[in-house]
Amino acid sequence: MDDQYMQEALALARQGLGRTSPNPAVGAVVVKDGAVIGRGFHVWEAKDHAEIVALRQAGEAARGATIYVSLEPCSHQGRTGPCTEAVIAAGIARVVVAVKDPNPKVSGAGLERLRQAGIEAVVDESHSTEAAGINEPFFHSMTTGRPLVTLKSALTLDGKIAAPEDNSGWITSEKAREHVQQLRHVSDCILTGIGTVSADDCLLTDRSGLERSRPLLRIVADSQLRIGLDSKMVTSANGDLIVASTSAAPKERRTALEKAGVEVVVLDGDDGRTNLKELVNVLAGRQYRSLMVEAGSKMNWAVLEQAIADKIYFYYAPKILGGMQSLPVAGGVGRRKRADAIRLDRMQLHSISGQEFAVEAWVRK
């Protein structure tokens, strides 16, 4: 029966996706005498962790029960008290977790604290991979110290993202674009370049309509601060827009953007461009767990060439543009030898519609 209850805890955890950052999404189920007596999942706004919600629902009946949790209970003081102490106080007899918490403040300490209190505490390793996958950005952030960077693009079967002349319309279908909104919803930040903003006058918002723990942070790499004050990005700014620039940008442009409610950060790169690696470090310092890149050919290559991208998520449409002038998904200089190609691991194929698919893969570092 452990499998059934852990699957329910994992399903509850998924209900928190997009609603917990910078915390992980966690689900918990309290079971006694073969019956579920408490359920809970964490959302940032409500503060209480999943275990607390489930234990409160179970009440006094939790004494002697088993609690199934998708992630190891915390053992340190944060916005709330340690969940381990609440589990102990509730009289829980057994704790089953899907995976250990990668947070150095926990990392096995929660399980050890429970065992010290005489509680049976075990890891259900059969669900560890699935549980870690639910919180992939959190696990990546905790183990590397930087947000998970995913390069997303929509392209034709021959790898093109734009035609040389008329680029009205979309490469992929409405269904694929709806799927992209799901990716935006579970992302903390989204990055594009000034070329994309100038060409498309895009908003880059989360249009899923779902609750978020904090606004999707929109970022534009713009070394000379060319972004228009009347652009949709700037006019819609509400504490959710950063323009990453350089010290070579005109000071009056920075002043004007800041008056419009835009945060400007100066990040000088060696080539006169915005330092994208330092931008990722800035986001890490602010506890952003994930960054999605939706940009043009040049920036796509930059994040790949500089080993900034951790993953790709490419949506393919059943189309061919051909030609030498149609823009490839990654431009720039590229690799001069096939042996030097950037390689991908752990590739997954996702069916998007009857004729469209997406490729998700990790960039080999």
C-alpha positions as CSV (number, residue, x, y, z in Angstrom):
1,M,0.0,0.0,0.0
2,D,3.0,2.3,0.4
3,D,3.0,2.8,-3.4
4,Q,-0.6,4.0,-3.5
5,Y,-0.2,6.5,-0.7
6,M,3.1,7.8,-2.0
7,Q,1.6,8.3,-5.5
8,E,-1.1,10.4,-3.8
9,A,1.5,12.5,-2.0
10,L,3.3,13.1,-5.3
11,A,0.0,14.1,-7.0
12,L,-0.6,16.6,-4.1
13,A,2.9,18.0,-4.6
14,R,2.2,18.7,-8.3
15,Q,-0.7,20.9,-7.2
16,G,1.8,23.3,-5.7
17,L,3.9,23.7,-8.9
18,G,4.4,27.4,-9.7
19,R,3.0,28.3,-6.3
20,T,5.9,27.5,-4.0
21,S,9.1,29.0,-5.3
22,P,11.7,29.5,-3.9
23,N,10.5,26.5,-1.8
24,P,10.0,23.1,-3.3
25,A,6.5,21.7,-4.1
26,V,5.7,19.0,-1.5
27,G,2.7,16.8,-0.8
28,A,1.8,14.8,2.3
29,V,-0.7,12.1,3.2
30,V,-1.5,10.8,6.7
31,V,-2.7,7.2,6.9
32,K,-4.1,5.2,9.8
33,D,-5.7,1.7,9.8
34,G,-5.7,1.7,6.0
35,A,-7.6,5.0,5.7
36,V,-6.3,8.5,4.7
37,I,-7.0,10.9,7.5
38,G,-5.1,13.9,6.4
39,R,-3.8,15.4,3.1
40,G,-1.8,18.5,2.4
41,F,0.4,20.3,0.0
42,H,2.5,23.5,0.3
43,V,1.9,26.8,-1.3
44,W,4.1,29.8,-0.6
45,E,1.2,32.2,0.3
46,A,-0.2,29.9,3.0
47,K,3.3,29.4,4.6
48,D,2.5,26.1,6.2
49,H,4.4,23.1,4.8
50,A,2.6,20.1,3.4
51,E,3.2,18.0,6.6
52,I,1.6,20.7,8.8
53,V,-1.5,20.9,6.6
54,A,-2.0,17.2,6.6
55,L,-1.4,16.8,10.3
56,R,-3.8,19.6,11.1
57,Q,-6.5,17.8,9.1
58,A,-5.7,14.5,10.8
59,G,-5.9,16.0,14.3
60,E,-5.6,13.7,17.3
61,A,-6.1,10.7,15.0
62,A,-2.5,11.2,13.7
63,R,-1.1,9.5,16.9
64,G,0.3,6.2,15.8
65,A,-0.3,6.9,12.1
66,T,2.0,6.9,9.1
67,I,2.8,10.0,7.1
68,Y,3.9,9.8,3.4
69,V,5.8,12.9,2.2
70,S,7.1,13.5,-1.3
71,L,10.2,15.3,0.2
72,E,12.1,14.8,3.5
73,P,10.7,16.9,6.3
74,C,12.7,20.0,7.1
75,S,14.6,20.1,10.4
76,H,15.5,23.8,10.6
77,Q,13.8,27.1,11.3
78,G,12.7,29.0,8.2
79,R,9.5,31.0,7.6
80,T,7.9,28.3,9.8
81,G,9.2,25.9,12.5
82,P,10.8,22.5,11.7
83,C,8.4,20.0,10.3
84,T,10.2,17.2,12.1
85,E,9.2,18.7,15.4
86,A,5.5,18.9,14.3
87,V,5.6,15.3,13.2
88,I,7.1,14.2,16.5
89,A,4.6,16.2,18.5
90,A,1.7,14.7,16.6
91,G,2.7,11.2,17.7
92,I,3.4,9.9,14.2
93,A,4.8,6.3,14.3
94,R,6.2,6.0,10.8
95,V,7.4,8.4,8.2
96,V,7.9,7.5,4.5
97,V,9.6,10.0,2.2
98,A,10.1,9.7,-1.5
99,V,13.5,11.5,-1.6
100,K,15.9,13.2,0.7
101,D,15.9,17.0,0.6
102,P,19.0,18.3,-1.3
103,N,19.0,21.5,0.8
104,P,22.3,21.4,2.8
105,K,20.3,22.6,5.8
106,V,18.4,19.3,5.7
107,S,20.0,16.6,3.5
108,G,19.3,13.7,5.8
109,A,19.1,15.6,9.0
110,G,15.3,15.5,9.0
111,L,15.3,11.8,8.8
112,E,17.9,11.5,11.5
113,R,16.0,13.8,13.9
114,L,12.9,11.6,13.5
115,R,14.8,8.4,14.1
116,Q,16.3,10.0,17.3
117,A,12.8,10.5,18.5
118,G,12.0,6.8,18.0
119,I,10.1,7.2,14.8
120,E,10.6,4.8,11.9
121,A,11.8,6.9,9.0
122,V,12.5,5.4,5.6
123,V,13.1,6.5,2.0
124,D,10.9,4.9,-0.6
125,E,13.6,4.8,-3.3
126,S,11.1,3.4,-5.9
127,H,9.7,7.0,-6.1
128,S,12.9,9.0,-5.7
129,T,13.4,9.8,-9.3
130,E,9.8,10.9,-9.9
131,A,9.9,13.0,-6.7
132,A,13.1,14.7,-7.6
133,G,11.7,15.4,-11.1
134,I,8.8,17.3,-9.7
135,N,11.2,19.7,-8.1
136,E,13.9,19.6,-10.8
137,P,14.8,23.3,-10.5
138,F,14.9,23.2,-6.7
139,F,17.2,20.2,-6.8
140,H,19.4,21.8,-9.4
141,S,19.6,25.0,-7.5
142,M,20.5,23.3,-4.2
143,T,23.2,21.1,-5.7
144,T,24.8,23.7,-8.1
145,G,24.1,27.1,-6.4
146,R,22.5,28.4,-9.6
147,P,19.1,28.4,-11.2
148,L,18.2,25.7,-13.8
149,V,18.5,27.4,-17.2
150,T,16.3,25.9,-20.0
151,L,16.6,27.1,-23.6
152,K,13.2,26.9,-25.2
153,S,12.5,27.4,-28.9
154,A,9.9,26.7,-31.6
155,L,11.4,25.6,-34.9
156,T,10.8,23.9,-38.2
157,L,12.0,20.3,-38.9
158,D,15.1,21.8,-40.6
159,G,16.0,23.8,-37.5
160,K,14.8,27.3,-38.6
161,I,13.2,29.8,-36.3
162,A,12.6,32.7,-38.7
163,A,12.3,33.5,-42.4
164,P,14.3,36.2,-44.0
165,E,11.3,38.3,-44.9
166,D,7.7,38.1,-43.7
167,N,7.7,36.5,-40.2
168,S,4.0,37.1,-39.3
169,G,2.2,34.2,-37.8
170,W,3.6,31.3,-35.7
171,I,5.8,28.3,-36.4
172,T,4.0,26.0,-34.1
173,S,0.3,25.5,-33.3
174,E,-1.9,27.0,-30.7
175,K,-1.7,23.8,-28.7
176,A,2.1,24.0,-28.7
177,R,1.9,27.6,-27.5
178,E,-0.5,26.6,-24.7
179,H,2.1,24.0,-23.7
180,V,4.7,26.8,-23.6
181,Q,2.6,28.6,-21.1
182,Q,2.8,25.6,-18.8
183,L,6.6,25.9,-18.9
184,R,6.4,29.6,-18.2
185,H,4.1,28.9,-15.3
186,V,6.6,26.7,-13.6
187,S,9.6,29.0,-14.4
188,D,10.7,31.8,-12.1
189,C,12.3,34.0,-14.8
190,I,12.3,34.4,-18.6
191,L,15.1,35.9,-20.6
192,T,15.2,37.3,-24.1
193,G,17.3,39.7,-26.1
194,I,16.7,43.2,-27.4
195,G,16.5,41.9,-30.9
196,T,13.5,39.8,-30.1
197,V,11.8,42.6,-28.2
198,S,12.4,45.1,-31.1
199,A,11.1,42.6,-33.7
200,D,8.1,41.2,-31.9
201,D,7.2,43.8,-29.2
202,C,6.5,40.8,-27.0
203,L,5.2,40.7,-23.4
204,L,6.7,37.4,-22.3
205,T,4.1,36.9,-19.5
206,D,2.7,33.8,-17.9
207,R,-0.7,33.5,-19.6
208,S,-1.7,30.2,-18.0
209,G,-4.1,32.0,-15.6
210,L,-2.8,29.9,-12.7
211,E,-1.7,31.1,-9.3
212,R,2.0,31.9,-8.8
213,S,4.1,32.4,-5.7
214,R,5.7,35.4,-7.3
215,P,5.4,37.1,-10.7
216,L,7.3,35.7,-13.7
217,L,10.4,37.9,-13.8
218,R,11.0,39.1,-17.3
219,I,14.5,39.9,-18.3
220,V,15.9,41.6,-21.5
221,A,19.6,41.5,-22.4
222,D,20.1,45.0,-23.9
223,S,23.7,46.2,-23.8
224,Q,22.9,49.7,-25.1
225,L,19.5,50.1,-23.5
226,R,17.7,50.3,-26.9
227,I,14.4,49.0,-25.5
228,G,11.6,51.4,-26.3
229,L,9.9,53.3,-23.5
230,D,6.6,52.6,-25.3
231,S,7.3,48.9,-25.8
232,K,4.8,46.4,-24.3
233,M,7.5,45.1,-21.9
234,V,8.2,48.6,-20.4
235,T,4.6,49.9,-20.3
236,S,3.5,46.7,-18.5
237,A,6.4,46.7,-16.0
238,N,5.2,46.2,-12.4
239,G,8.2,45.1,-10.5
240,D,8.7,42.2,-12.8
241,L,11.1,43.5,-15.5
242,I,14.9,43.7,-15.5
243,V,16.9,45.1,-18.3
244,A,20.4,43.7,-18.2
245,S,22.8,46.2,-19.7
246,T,26.4,47.5,-19.7
247,S,28.2,50.5,-18.5
248,A,28.5,51.7,-22.1
249,A,24.7,52.4,-22.2
250,P,23.6,56.1,-22.1
251,K,22.9,57.2,-18.6
252,E,19.8,59.1,-19.6
253,R,18.3,55.9,-21.0
254,R,18.8,54.2,-17.7
255,T,17.2,57.1,-15.8
256,A,14.2,57.0,-18.1
257,L,13.7,53.3,-17.8
258,E,14.0,53.4,-14.0
259,K,11.4,56.2,-13.9
260,A,9.2,53.8,-15.9
261,G,9.5,51.2,-13.2
262,V,12.2,49.1,-14.9
263,E,15.1,47.7,-12.9
264,V,18.4,48.2,-14.8
265,V,21.4,46.0,-13.9
266,V,24.8,46.7,-15.3
267,L,26.7,43.5,-16.1
268,D,29.7,44.1,-18.3
269,G,30.9,41.3,-20.5
270,D,34.3,40.9,-22.2
271,D,32.9,41.6,-25.6
272,G,30.9,44.7,-24.8
273,R,27.8,42.6,-24.4
274,T,25.8,41.9,-21.3
275,N,27.5,39.3,-19.1
276,L,25.0,36.5,-19.2
277,K,26.9,34.3,-16.7
278,E,26.9,37.1,-14.2
279,L,23.2,37.6,-14.8
280,V,22.6,33.9,-13.8
281,N,24.6,34.6,-10.6
282,V,22.5,37.6,-9.8
283,L,19.3,35.5,-10.1
284,A,20.9,32.8,-7.9
285,G,21.5,35.4,-5.2
286,R,17.9,36.4,-5.3
287,Q,16.8,32.7,-4.8
288,Y,15.3,32.3,-8.3
289,R,15.3,28.6,-9.0
290,S,14.7,28.5,-12.8
291,L,15.3,30.6,-15.9
292,M,13.8,30.0,-19.3
293,V,15.4,31.5,-22.3
294,E,13.1,32.5,-25.2
295,A,15.3,34.4,-27.6
296,G,16.7,34.7,-31.1
297,S,19.4,32.9,-32.9
298,K,22.4,34.8,-31.5
299,M,21.4,34.6,-27.9
300,N,20.4,31.0,-28.2
301,W,24.0,30.3,-29.4
302,A,25.5,32.4,-26.6
303,V,23.8,30.5,-23.8
304,L,24.8,27.2,-25.4
305,E,28.4,28.2,-26.3
306,Q,29.0,29.7,-22.8
307,A,27.6,26.6,-21.1
308,I,24.8,28.6,-19.5
309,A,22.0,26.5,-20.7
310,D,21.4,23.3,-18.7
311,K,18.6,22.0,-20.8
312,I,16.8,22.5,-24.1
313,Y,13.1,22.3,-24.8
314,F,12.6,22.5,-28.6
315,Y,9.1,22.4,-30.2
316,Y,9.1,21.0,-33.7
317,A,6.5,21.9,-36.4
318,P,6.0,19.8,-39.6
319,K,7.4,22.6,-41.8
320,I,10.6,23.3,-43.7
321,L,11.8,26.8,-44.5
322,G,15.1,25.9,-46.1
323,G,17.5,28.5,-47.6
324,M,20.7,30.0,-46.3
325,Q,19.1,33.1,-45.0
326,S,16.4,31.6,-42.8
327,L,17.7,31.9,-39.2
328,P,18.8,28.6,-37.5
329,V,17.8,27.9,-33.9
330,A,21.4,28.7,-32.8
331,G,23.4,31.2,-34.9
332,G,26.7,32.9,-34.2
333,V,30.0,31.3,-35.2
334,G,28.9,27.8,-34.3
335,R,31.3,24.8,-34.0
336,R,33.7,24.4,-36.9
337,K,34.0,20.6,-36.5
338,R,31.4,17.9,-36.1
339,A,33.5,16.4,-33.4
340,D,33.1,19.6,-31.4
341,A,29.3,19.6,-31.5
342,I,27.5,20.4,-28.3
343,R,26.1,17.1,-27.1
344,L,22.8,16.3,-25.3
345,D,21.9,13.6,-22.7
346,R,18.8,12.2,-21.2
347,M,16.7,13.1,-24.2
348,Q,12.9,12.8,-24.0
349,L,10.3,13.1,-26.8
350,H,6.9,14.7,-25.9
351,S,3.9,14.4,-28.2
352,I,2.3,17.9,-28.4
353,S,-0.3,17.4,-31.1
354,G,-0.9,14.9,-33.9
355,Q,1.9,16.3,-36.0
356,E,4.0,18.2,-33.5
357,F,6.5,17.0,-30.9
358,A,9.0,18.5,-28.4
359,V,12.5,17.4,-27.6
360,E,13.6,17.8,-23.9
361,A,17.2,17.1,-23.1
362,W,20.1,18.0,-20.9
363,V,23.2,19.8,-22.3
364,R,26.3,17.8,-21.6
365,K,28.7,20.0,-19.7
